């Protein structure tokens, strides 16, 4: 599990890039049968914005499995 306040494209300097890079490294190391850690954020933004972030990361090769990145507020609302 990687817990983060937020992972937003183009924000937070190198933090977002480094967090996603670590997740990919853990996936290559075999975590969760190669799927990598669950990325759990607790950003109070909208579910639509979070979906856009995941899509952006996937389009740019930063996230290979959209189901591995979730938001605590979205989960609670569901």
N, CA, C and O atoms as a CHARMM CRD file, in Angstrom:
* protein
*
  312
    1    1 UNK  N      0.84500  -1.17900   0.00000 PROA 1      0.00000
    2    1 UNK  CA     0.00000   0.00000   0.00000 PROA 1      0.00000
    3    1 UNK  C      0.88800   1.23800   0.00000 PROA 1      0.00000
    4    1 UNK  O      1.81700   1.34300   0.80000 PROA 1      0.00000
    5    2 UNK  N      0.60200   2.16200  -0.88800 PROA 2      0.00000
    6    2 UNK  CA     1.24100   3.47100  -0.89600 PROA 2      0.00000
    7    2 UNK  C      0.13800   4.46400  -0.56700 PROA 2      0.00000
    8    2 UNK  O     -0.84800   4.57000  -1.29700 PROA 2      0.00000
    9    3 UNK  N      0.30300   5.18300   0.52200 PROA 3      0.00000
   10    3 UNK  CA    -0.68400   6.15100   0.98000 PROA 3      0.00000
   11    3 UNK  C     -0.16000   7.54800   0.70700 PROA 3      0.00000
   12    3 UNK  O      0.97400   7.87300   1.05800 PROA 3      0.00000
   13    4 UNK  N     -0.98600   8.37600   0.07900 PROA 4      0.00000
   14    4 UNK  CA    -0.55600   9.72200  -0.29700 PROA 4      0.00000
   15    4 UNK  C     -1.72300  10.69300  -0.16300 PROA 4      0.00000
   16    4 UNK  O     -2.88000  10.32900  -0.37500 PROA 4      0.00000
   17    5 UNK  N     -1.40300  11.91900   0.18800 PROA 5      0.00000
   18    5 UNK  CA    -2.46400  12.92000   0.26700 PROA 5      0.00000
   19    5 UNK  C     -3.09300  13.13200  -1.10600 PROA 5      0.00000
   20    5 UNK  O     -4.31400  13.24100  -1.22200 PROA 5      0.00000
   21    6 UNK  N     -2.27200  13.19100  -2.13600 PROA 6      0.00000
   22    6 UNK  CA    -2.79600  13.31200  -3.49300 PROA 6      0.00000
   23    6 UNK  C     -1.70200  12.93500  -4.48100 PROA 6      0.00000
   24    6 UNK  O     -0.51200  13.02200  -4.17900 PROA 6      0.00000
   25    7 UNK  N     -2.12500  12.51900  -5.65800 PROA 7      0.00000
   26    7 UNK  CA    -1.23800  12.27200  -6.79100 PROA 7      0.00000
   27    7 UNK  C     -1.91000  12.92000  -7.99200 PROA 7      0.00000
   28    7 UNK  O     -2.80700  12.34300  -8.60500 PROA 7      0.00000
   29    8 UNK  N     -1.46300  14.12600  -8.31600 PROA 8      0.00000
   30    8 UNK  CA    -2.09500  14.91600  -9.36800 PROA 8      0.00000
   31    8 UNK  C     -1.04400  15.24700 -10.43100 PROA 8      0.00000
   32    8 UNK  O      0.03400  15.74400 -10.10600 PROA 8      0.00000
   33    9 UNK  N     -1.35700  14.97300 -11.69900 PROA 9      0.00000
   34    9 UNK  CA    -0.39800  15.28400 -12.76100 PROA 9      0.00000
   35    9 UNK  C      0.01100  16.75200 -12.73700 PROA 9      0.00000
   36    9 UNK  O     -0.84000  17.63600 -12.64300 PROA 9      0.00000
   37   10 UNK  N      1.31400  17.00800 -12.82100 PROA 10     0.00000
   38   10 UNK  CA     1.83400  18.36600 -12.90100 PROA 10     0.00000
   39   10 UNK  C      1.86800  19.12600 -11.58800 PROA 10     0.00000
   40   10 UNK  O      2.15300  20.32300 -11.57900 PROA 10     0.00000
   41   11 UNK  N      1.58300  18.45800 -10.48200 PROA 11     0.00000
   42   11 UNK  CA     1.58000  19.11100  -9.17500 PROA 11     0.00000
   43   11 UNK  C      2.62900  18.49400  -8.26200 PROA 11     0.00000
   44   11 UNK  O      3.11800  17.39400  -8.52200 PROA 11     0.00000
   45   12 UNK  N      2.96300  19.18600  -7.22100 PROA 12     0.00000
   46   12 UNK  CA     3.80000  18.67700  -6.14000 PROA 12     0.00000
   47   12 UNK  C      5.22700  18.33300  -6.55600 PROA 12     0.00000
   48   12 UNK  O      5.84300  17.42800  -5.99300 PROA 12     0.00000
   49   13 UNK  N      5.73900  19.04400  -7.52500 PROA 13     0.00000
   50   13 UNK  CA     7.12900  18.83300  -7.92000 PROA 13     0.00000
   51   13 UNK  C      7.38900  17.40100  -8.32400 PROA 13     0.00000
   52   13 UNK  O      6.64800  16.82800  -9.12300 PROA 13     0.00000
   53   14 UNK  N      8.42800  16.82900  -7.78000 PROA 14     0.00000
   54   14 UNK  CA     8.79900  15.46700  -8.14300 PROA 14     0.00000
   55   14 UNK  C      8.12600  14.40500  -7.30100 PROA 14     0.00000
   56   14 UNK  O      8.34200  13.21500  -7.53000 PROA 14     0.00000
   57   15 UNK  N      7.31300  14.80300  -6.32500 PROA 15     0.00000
   58   15 UNK  CA     6.68800  13.82800  -5.43900 PROA 15     0.00000
   59   15 UNK  C      5.80800  12.84000  -6.20300 PROA 15     0.00000
   60   15 UNK  O      5.91600  11.63000  -6.00400 PROA 15     0.00000
   61   16 UNK  N      4.95100  13.34300  -7.06100 PROA 16     0.00000
   62   16 UNK  CA     4.04600  12.47400  -7.81300 PROA 16     0.00000
   63   16 UNK  C      4.84200  11.54100  -8.71500 PROA 16     0.00000
   64   16 UNK  O      4.56400  10.34300  -8.77100 PROA 16     0.00000
   65   17 UNK  N      5.82400  12.08000  -9.41600 PROA 17     0.00000
   66   17 UNK  CA     6.65200  11.27300 -10.31200 PROA 17     0.00000
   67   17 UNK  C      7.38300  10.18800  -9.53300 PROA 17     0.00000
   68   17 UNK  O      7.42000   9.03100  -9.95200 PROA 17     0.00000
   69   18 UNK  N      7.96700  10.56700  -8.39300 PROA 18     0.00000
   70   18 UNK  CA     8.71700   9.61500  -7.57600 PROA 18     0.00000
   71   18 UNK  C      7.79300   8.53300  -7.00200 PROA 18     0.00000
   72   18 UNK  O      8.16700   7.36000  -6.96500 PROA 18     0.00000
   73   19 UNK  N      6.60500   8.91300  -6.56100 PROA 19     0.00000
   74   19 UNK  CA     5.67400   7.93600  -5.99300 PROA 19     0.00000
   75   19 UNK  C      5.25800   6.90500  -7.03500 PROA 19     0.00000
   76   19 UNK  O      5.21600   5.70900  -6.74600 PROA 19     0.00000
   77   20 UNK  N      4.95200   7.36200  -8.23900 PROA 20     0.00000
   78   20 UNK  CA     4.55700   6.43800  -9.30100 PROA 20     0.00000
   79   20 UNK  C      5.74000   5.57700  -9.74500 PROA 20     0.00000
   80   20 UNK  O      5.56000   4.40400 -10.07400 PROA 20     0.00000
   81   21 UNK  N      6.93800   6.14400  -9.75600 PROA 21     0.00000
   82   21 UNK  CA     8.12800   5.36600 -10.10800 PROA 21     0.00000
   83   21 UNK  C      8.36100   4.26200  -9.08300 PROA 21     0.00000
   84   21 UNK  O      8.68900   3.13400  -9.45100 PROA 21     0.00000
   85   22 UNK  N      8.19700   4.57400  -7.81000 PROA 22     0.00000
   86   22 UNK  CA     8.36100   3.55300  -6.76700 PROA 22     0.00000
   87   22 UNK  C      7.31700   2.45800  -6.91500 PROA 22     0.00000
   88   22 UNK  O      7.62200   1.28100  -6.72700 PROA 22     0.00000
   89   23 UNK  N      6.10200   2.83200  -7.24700 PROA 23     0.00000
   90   23 UNK  CA     5.04800   1.83500  -7.44100 PROA 23     0.00000
   91   23 UNK  C      5.40200   0.89900  -8.59900 PROA 23     0.00000
   92   23 UNK  O      5.18700  -0.30900  -8.50400 PROA 23     0.00000
   93   24 UNK  N      5.93900   1.44400  -9.68600 PROA 24     0.00000
   94   24 UNK  CA     6.35700   0.61100 -10.82400 PROA 24     0.00000
   95   24 UNK  C      7.51200  -0.30400 -10.42400 PROA 24     0.00000
   96   24 UNK  O      7.55100  -1.46600 -10.82900 PROA 24     0.00000
   97   25 UNK  N      8.45000   0.21000  -9.63400 PROA 25     0.00000
   98   25 UNK  CA     9.57000  -0.61500  -9.15800 PROA 25     0.00000
   99   25 UNK  C      9.06800  -1.77100  -8.30300 PROA 25     0.00000
  100   25 UNK  O      9.54400  -2.89900  -8.43700 PROA 25     0.00000
  101   26 UNK  N      8.11400  -1.49600  -7.43100 PROA 26     0.00000
  102   26 UNK  CA     7.54800  -2.54500  -6.59300 PROA 26     0.00000
  103   26 UNK  C      6.80900  -3.58000  -7.43900 PROA 26     0.00000
  104   26 UNK  O      6.85300  -4.77200  -7.13500 PROA 26     0.00000
  105   27 UNK  N      6.13800  -3.14000  -8.48500 PROA 27     0.00000
  106   27 UNK  CA     5.46000  -4.07400  -9.38600 PROA 27     0.00000
  107   27 UNK  C      6.48900  -4.98400 -10.06000 PROA 27     0.00000
  108   27 UNK  O      6.30300  -6.19900 -10.13000 PROA 27     0.00000
  109   28 UNK  N      7.57300  -4.38400 -10.55600 PROA 28     0.00000
  110   28 UNK  CA     8.62800  -5.18900 -11.19500 PROA 28     0.00000
  111   28 UNK  C      9.27100  -6.15200 -10.20700 PROA 28     0.00000
  112   28 UNK  O      9.76700  -7.20600 -10.60400 PROA 28     0.00000
  113   29 UNK  N      9.26600  -5.80200  -8.93300 PROA 29     0.00000
  114   29 UNK  CA     9.83700  -6.67200  -7.90000 PROA 29     0.00000
  115   29 UNK  C      8.87100  -7.79400  -7.51400 PROA 29     0.00000
  116   29 UNK  O      9.22700  -8.67000  -6.72600 PROA 29     0.00000
  117   30 UNK  N      7.65800  -7.77600  -8.05900 PROA 30     0.00000
  118   30 UNK  CA     6.71800  -8.85700  -7.83400 PROA 30     0.00000
  119   30 UNK  C      5.61900  -8.59000  -6.83400 PROA 30     0.00000
  120   30 UNK  O      4.84100  -9.49200  -6.52700 PROA 30     0.00000
  121   31 UNK  N      5.53100  -7.37200  -6.31300 PROA 31     0.00000
  122   31 UNK  CA     4.47300  -7.04900  -5.35700 PROA 31     0.00000
  123   31 UNK  C      3.10700  -7.28500  -5.99900 PROA 31     0.00000
  124   31 UNK  O      2.86100  -6.87400  -7.13300 PROA 31     0.00000
  125   32 UNK  N      2.23400  -7.94700  -5.26200 PROA 32     0.00000
  126   32 UNK  CA     0.86800  -8.25700  -5.72900 PROA 32     0.00000
  127   32 UNK  C      0.90100  -8.96900  -7.08200 PROA 32     0.00000
  128   32 UNK  O      0.17500  -8.61800  -8.01200 PROA 32     0.00000
  129   33 UNK  N      1.76300  -9.97300  -7.15900 PROA 33     0.00000
  130   33 UNK  CA     1.90500 -10.76500  -8.38600 PROA 33     0.00000
  131   33 UNK  C      2.24200  -9.90700  -9.59700 PROA 33     0.00000
  132   33 UNK  O      1.80000 -10.19400 -10.71000 PROA 33     0.00000
  133   34 UNK  N      3.02800  -8.84700  -9.37900 PROA 34     0.00000
  134   34 UNK  CA     3.46900  -7.98700 -10.46400 PROA 34     0.00000
  135   34 UNK  C      2.54600  -6.82900 -10.78000 PROA 34     0.00000
  136   34 UNK  O      2.84100  -6.02700 -11.66500 PROA 34     0.00000
  137   35 UNK  N      1.44000  -6.72900 -10.07500 PROA 35     0.00000
  138   35 UNK  CA     0.50100  -5.61900 -10.30200 PROA 35     0.00000
  139   35 UNK  C      0.96100  -4.35900  -9.57500 PROA 35     0.00000
  140   35 UNK  O      0.56300  -3.25200  -9.93800 PROA 35     0.00000
  141   36 UNK  N      1.77600  -4.51700  -8.57900 PROA 36     0.00000
  142   36 UNK  CA     2.26100  -3.37500  -7.81000 PROA 36     0.00000
  143   36 UNK  C      1.36300  -3.06500  -6.63500 PROA 36     0.00000
  144   36 UNK  O      0.31300  -3.68100  -6.45300 PROA 36     0.00000
  145   37 UNK  N      1.79200  -2.09900  -5.84000 PROA 37     0.00000
  146   37 UNK  CA     1.03700  -1.76300  -4.63200 PROA 37     0.00000
  147   37 UNK  C     -0.27300  -1.05000  -4.96600 PROA 37     0.00000
  148   37 UNK  O     -0.45000  -0.49700  -6.05100 PROA 37     0.00000
  149   38 UNK  N     -1.16300  -1.08400  -4.01100 PROA 38     0.00000
  150   38 UNK  CA    -2.38500  -0.28900  -4.11300 PROA 38     0.00000
  151   38 UNK  C     -2.00100   1.15100  -3.78700 PROA 38     0.00000
  152   38 UNK  O     -1.38800   1.40100  -2.74900 PROA 38     0.00000
  153   39 UNK  N     -2.34500   2.09400  -4.64300 PROA 39     0.00000
  154   39 UNK  CA    -2.09100   3.51400  -4.41000 PROA 39     0.00000
  155   39 UNK  C     -3.37200   4.11800  -3.85200 PROA 39     0.00000
  156   39 UNK  O     -4.38000   4.20000  -4.55400 PROA 39     0.00000
  157   40 UNK  N     -3.33600   4.53600  -2.60700 PROA 40     0.00000
  158   40 UNK  CA    -4.52700   5.07800  -1.96300 PROA 40     0.00000
  159   40 UNK  C     -4.28400   6.53800  -1.60900 PROA 40     0.00000
  160   40 UNK  O     -3.38500   6.85600  -0.83000 PROA 40     0.00000
  161   41 UNK  N     -5.09200   7.42400  -2.18700 PROA 41     0.00000
  162   41 UNK  CA    -4.96900   8.84900  -1.89100 PROA 41     0.00000
  163   41 UNK  C     -6.14400   9.28200  -1.02000 PROA 41     0.00000
  164   41 UNK  O     -7.17100   8.60700  -0.95500 PROA 41     0.00000
  165   42 UNK  N     -5.97500  10.39600  -0.36600 PROA 42     0.00000
  166   42 UNK  CA    -7.07400  10.97300   0.41800 PROA 42     0.00000
  167   42 UNK  C     -7.23300  12.44300   0.06800 PROA 42     0.00000
  168   42 UNK  O     -7.25600  13.31700   0.93500 PROA 42     0.00000
  169   43 UNK  N     -7.34200  12.68400  -1.23600 PROA 43     0.00000
  170   43 UNK  CA    -7.56400  14.00600  -1.80700 PROA 43     0.00000
  171   43 UNK  C     -9.07300  14.26100  -1.84600 PROA 43     0.00000
  172   43 UNK  O     -9.80700  13.45700  -2.42200 PROA 43     0.00000
  173   44 UNK  N     -9.55600  15.35600  -1.25100 PROA 44     0.00000
  174   44 UNK  CA   -10.99200  15.60000  -1.21700 PROA 44     0.00000
  175   44 UNK  C    -11.57800  16.12300  -2.52800 PROA 44     0.00000
  176   44 UNK  O    -12.71700  16.59100  -2.54200 PROA 44     0.00000
  177   45 UNK  N    -10.83500  16.05600  -3.62000 PROA 45     0.00000
  178   45 UNK  CA   -11.35700  16.50300  -4.91400 PROA 45     0.00000
  179   45 UNK  C    -12.52300  15.62600  -5.36300 PROA 45     0.00000
  180   45 UNK  O    -12.97300  14.75100  -4.62300 PROA 45     0.00000
  181   46 UNK  N    -12.99400  15.86000  -6.55200 PROA 46     0.00000
  182   46 UNK  CA   -14.14600  15.11700  -7.06400 PROA 46     0.00000
  183   46 UNK  C    -13.72600  13.76000  -7.63100 PROA 46     0.00000
  184   46 UNK  O    -12.58100  13.56100  -8.03500 PROA 46     0.00000
  185   47 UNK  N    -14.68200  12.84000  -7.64800 PROA 47     0.00000
  186   47 UNK  CA   -14.42400  11.52700  -8.23600 PROA 47     0.00000
  187   47 UNK  C    -14.07400  11.66400  -9.71600 PROA 47     0.00000
  188   47 UNK  O    -13.24000  10.91800 -10.23000 PROA 47     0.00000
  189   48 UNK  N    -14.70900  12.61400 -10.40100 PROA 48     0.00000
  190   48 UNK  CA   -14.40500  12.84100 -11.82300 PROA 48     0.00000
  191   48 UNK  C    -12.95700  13.30500 -12.00900 PROA 48     0.00000
  192   48 UNK  O    -12.27200  12.86300 -12.93100 PROA 48     0.00000
  193   49 UNK  N    -12.50200  14.19300 -11.13600 PROA 49     0.00000
  194   49 UNK  CA   -11.11500  14.66000 -11.22500 PROA 49     0.00000
  195   49 UNK  C    -10.15200  13.50800 -10.97400 PROA 49     0.00000
  196   49 UNK  O     -9.13000  13.39700 -11.65200 PROA 49     0.00000
  197   50 UNK  N    -10.46400  12.65300 -10.01100 PROA 50     0.00000
  198   50 UNK  CA    -9.59200  11.51600  -9.72100 PROA 50     0.00000
  199   50 UNK  C     -9.53800  10.56000 -10.91000 PROA 50     0.00000
  200   50 UNK  O     -8.48100  10.01100 -11.22300 PROA 50     0.00000
  201   51 UNK  N    -10.66300  10.36400 -11.56300 PROA 51     0.00000
  202   51 UNK  CA   -10.69900   9.51200 -12.75900 PROA 51     0.00000
  203   51 UNK  C     -9.84200  10.11900 -13.87000 PROA 51     0.00000
  204   51 UNK  O     -9.14600   9.39800 -14.58600 PROA 51     0.00000
  205   52 UNK  N     -9.89300  11.44200 -14.01200 PROA 52     0.00000
  206   52 UNK  CA    -9.05300  12.12200 -15.00700 PROA 52     0.00000
  207   52 UNK  C     -7.57400  11.93500 -14.68500 PROA 52     0.00000
  208   52 UNK  O     -6.76800  11.72000 -15.58900 PROA 52     0.00000
  209   53 UNK  N     -7.21500  12.01400 -13.42500 PROA 53     0.00000
  210   53 UNK  CA    -5.82000  11.82800 -13.02700 PROA 53     0.00000
  211   53 UNK  C     -5.35800  10.42100 -13.38500 PROA 53     0.00000
  212   53 UNK  O     -4.28400  10.24200 -13.96000 PROA 53     0.00000
  213   54 UNK  N     -6.17100   9.42300 -13.04500 PROA 54     0.00000
  214   54 UNK  CA    -5.80600   8.03700 -13.37000 PROA 54     0.00000
  215   54 UNK  C     -5.65600   7.86200 -14.87700 PROA 54     0.00000
  216   54 UNK  O     -4.71100   7.22100 -15.33500 PROA 54     0.00000
  217   55 UNK  N     -6.57500   8.42100 -15.64300 PROA 55     0.00000
  218   55 UNK  CA    -6.50900   8.30600 -17.10300 PROA 55     0.00000
  219   55 UNK  C     -5.24400   8.96400 -17.63900 PROA 55     0.00000
  220   55 UNK  O     -4.58800   8.41500 -18.52400 PROA 55     0.00000
  221   56 UNK  N     -4.89700  10.12700 -17.11600 PROA 56     0.00000
  222   56 UNK  CA    -3.67300  10.81800 -17.54900 PROA 56     0.00000
  223   56 UNK  C     -2.45500   9.94500 -17.27200 PROA 56     0.00000
  224   56 UNK  O     -1.59800   9.77600 -18.13900 PROA 56     0.00000
  225   57 UNK  N     -2.37800   9.39300 -16.06900 PROA 57     0.00000
  226   57 UNK  CA    -1.23500   8.55300 -15.71900 PROA 57     0.00000
  227   57 UNK  C     -1.16600   7.32400 -16.61100 PROA 57     0.00000
  228   57 UNK  O     -0.07900   6.91700 -17.02100 PROA 57     0.00000
  229   58 UNK  N     -2.30000   6.73600 -16.91100 PROA 58     0.00000
  230   58 UNK  CA    -2.33100   5.56300 -17.78700 PROA 58     0.00000
  231   58 UNK  C     -1.89300   5.92300 -19.20400 PROA 58     0.00000
  232   58 UNK  O     -1.11900   5.19000 -19.82000 PROA 58     0.00000
  233   59 UNK  N     -2.38500   7.05000 -19.72300 PROA 59     0.00000
  234   59 UNK  CA    -2.02600   7.48600 -21.07800 PROA 59     0.00000
  235   59 UNK  C     -0.52900   7.74100 -21.20800 PROA 59     0.00000
  236   59 UNK  O      0.04200   7.57000 -22.28600 PROA 59     0.00000
  237   60 UNK  N      0.10300   8.14700 -20.11500 PROA 60     0.00000
  238   60 UNK  CA     1.52900   8.46500 -20.13900 PROA 60     0.00000
  239   60 UNK  C      2.40800   7.33500 -19.60200 PROA 60     0.00000
  240   60 UNK  O      3.59000   7.53900 -19.32500 PROA 60     0.00000
  241   61 UNK  N      1.83000   6.15200 -19.45700 PROA 61     0.00000
  242   61 UNK  CA     2.58900   4.98200 -19.04600 PROA 61     0.00000
  243   61 UNK  C      3.01200   4.96800 -17.59000 PROA 61     0.00000
  244   61 UNK  O      3.88300   4.18800 -17.20400 PROA 61     0.00000
  245   62 UNK  N      2.40800   5.81700 -16.77900 PROA 62     0.00000
  246   62 UNK  CA     2.77000   5.88600 -15.36400 PROA 62     0.00000
  247   62 UNK  C      1.96000   4.91300 -14.51500 PROA 62     0.00000
  248   62 UNK  O      2.35200   4.59200 -13.39400 PROA 62     0.00000
  249   63 UNK  N      0.84300   4.44800 -15.03900 PROA 63     0.00000
  250   63 UNK  CA    -0.05600   3.56400 -14.30700 PROA 63     0.00000
  251   63 UNK  C     -0.58100   2.53900 -15.29400 PROA 63     0.00000
  252   63 UNK  O     -1.19100   2.90300 -16.30000 PROA 63     0.00000
  253   64 UNK  N     -0.35400   1.26500 -15.02200 PROA 64     0.00000
  254   64 UNK  CA    -0.78300   0.24500 -15.97600 PROA 64     0.00000
  255   64 UNK  C     -2.11800  -0.39000 -15.61700 PROA 64     0.00000
  256   64 UNK  O     -2.79300  -0.93900 -16.48800 PROA 64     0.00000
  257   65 UNK  N     -2.50900  -0.32100 -14.34600 PROA 65     0.00000
  258   65 UNK  CA    -3.76700  -0.91000 -13.90500 PROA 65     0.00000
  259   65 UNK  C     -4.53600   0.14100 -13.11600 PROA 65     0.00000
  260   65 UNK  O     -4.19800   0.43500 -11.96900 PROA 65     0.00000
  261   66 UNK  N     -5.56400   0.70300 -13.72700 PROA 66     0.00000
  262   66 UNK  CA    -6.33100   1.77600 -13.08400 PROA 66     0.00000
  263   66 UNK  C     -6.93900   1.35600 -11.74700 PROA 66     0.00000
  264   66 UNK  O     -7.15200   2.19600 -10.87300 PROA 66     0.00000
  265   67 UNK  N     -7.21500   0.08200 -11.58300 PROA 67     0.00000
  266   67 UNK  CA    -7.82500  -0.37800 -10.34000 PROA 67     0.00000
  267   67 UNK  C     -6.85900  -0.33700  -9.16000 PROA 67     0.00000
  268   67 UNK  O     -7.28200  -0.48000  -8.01300 PROA 67     0.00000
  269   68 UNK  N     -5.56600  -0.14300  -9.42600 PROA 68     0.00000
  270   68 UNK  CA    -4.56800  -0.10500  -8.34700 PROA 68     0.00000
  271   68 UNK  C     -4.46100   1.27500  -7.71900 PROA 68     0.00000
  272   68 UNK  O     -3.73600   1.44500  -6.73800 PROA 68     0.00000
  273   69 UNK  N     -5.16400   2.26800  -8.25800 PROA 69     0.00000
  274   69 UNK  CA    -5.13600   3.62700  -7.69700 PROA 69     0.00000
  275   69 UNK  C     -6.55100   4.01900  -7.31100 PROA 69     0.00000
  276   69 UNK  O     -7.44500   4.10200  -8.15300 PROA 69     0.00000
  277   70 UNK  N     -6.73700   4.25800  -6.01500 PROA 70     0.00000
  278   70 UNK  CA    -8.06700   4.59200  -5.51200 PROA 70     0.00000
  279   70 UNK  C     -7.96700   5.79700  -4.57500 PROA 70     0.00000
  280   70 UNK  O     -6.89000   6.15600  -4.10000 PROA 70     0.00000
  281   71 UNK  N     -9.12600   6.40400  -4.32800 PROA 71     0.00000
  282   71 UNK  CA    -9.18300   7.55600  -3.43400 PROA 71     0.00000
  283   71 UNK  C    -10.11800   7.24200  -2.26600 PROA 71     0.00000
  284   71 UNK  O    -11.23000   6.74800  -2.45300 PROA 71     0.00000
  285   72 UNK  N     -9.63900   7.54000  -1.06300 PROA 72     0.00000
  286   72 UNK  CA   -10.39600   7.21900   0.13700 PROA 72     0.00000
  287   72 UNK  C    -11.76600   7.90600   0.16200 PROA 72     0.00000
  288   72 UNK  O    -12.75700   7.28600   0.54800 PROA 72     0.00000
  289   73 UNK  N    -11.83100   9.15600  -0.23700 PROA 73     0.00000
  290   73 UNK  CA   -13.09900   9.88200  -0.23900 PROA 73     0.00000
  291   73 UNK  C    -14.07800   9.28800  -1.25900 PROA 73     0.00000
  292   73 UNK  O    -15.27500   9.18600  -0.99000 PROA 73     0.00000
  293   74 UNK  N    -13.56700   8.90400  -2.41500 PROA 74     0.00000
  294   74 UNK  CA   -14.42800   8.26100  -3.42400 PROA 74     0.00000
  295   74 UNK  C    -14.98000   6.94100  -2.89500 PROA 74     0.00000
  296   74 UNK  O    -16.15400   6.62100  -3.07900 PROA 74     0.00000
  297   75 UNK  N    -14.11000   6.18600  -2.23700 PROA 75     0.00000
  298   75 UNK  CA   -14.52900   4.88700  -1.67700 PROA 75     0.00000
  299   75 UNK  C    -15.60700   5.08500  -0.61600 PROA 75     0.00000
  300   75 UNK  O    -16.59500   4.35100  -0.58400 PROA 75     0.00000
  301   76 UNK  N    -15.41700   6.07300   0.24800 PROA 76     0.00000
  302   76 UNK  CA   -16.38400   6.33700   1.32000 PROA 76     0.00000
  303   76 UNK  C    -17.73800   6.78200   0.74600 PROA 76     0.00000
  304   76 UNK  O    -18.79100   6.39000   1.25000 PROA 76     0.00000
  305   77 UNK  N    -17.69800   7.60000  -0.30600 PROA 77     0.00000
  306   77 UNK  CA   -18.93300   8.08100  -0.91700 PROA 77     0.00000
  307   77 UNK  C    -19.69600   6.95300  -1.60300 PROA 77     0.00000
  308   77 UNK  O    -20.92600   6.95200  -1.64100 PROA 77     0.00000
  309   78 UNK  N    -18.94800   5.99400  -2.14400 PROA 78     0.00000
  310   78 UNK  CA   -19.58200   4.86000  -2.83400 PROA 78     0.00000
  311   78 UNK  C    -20.25100   3.94600  -1.82400 PROA 78     0.00000
  312   78 UNK  O    -20.84000   2.93400  -2.20200 PROA 78     0.00000
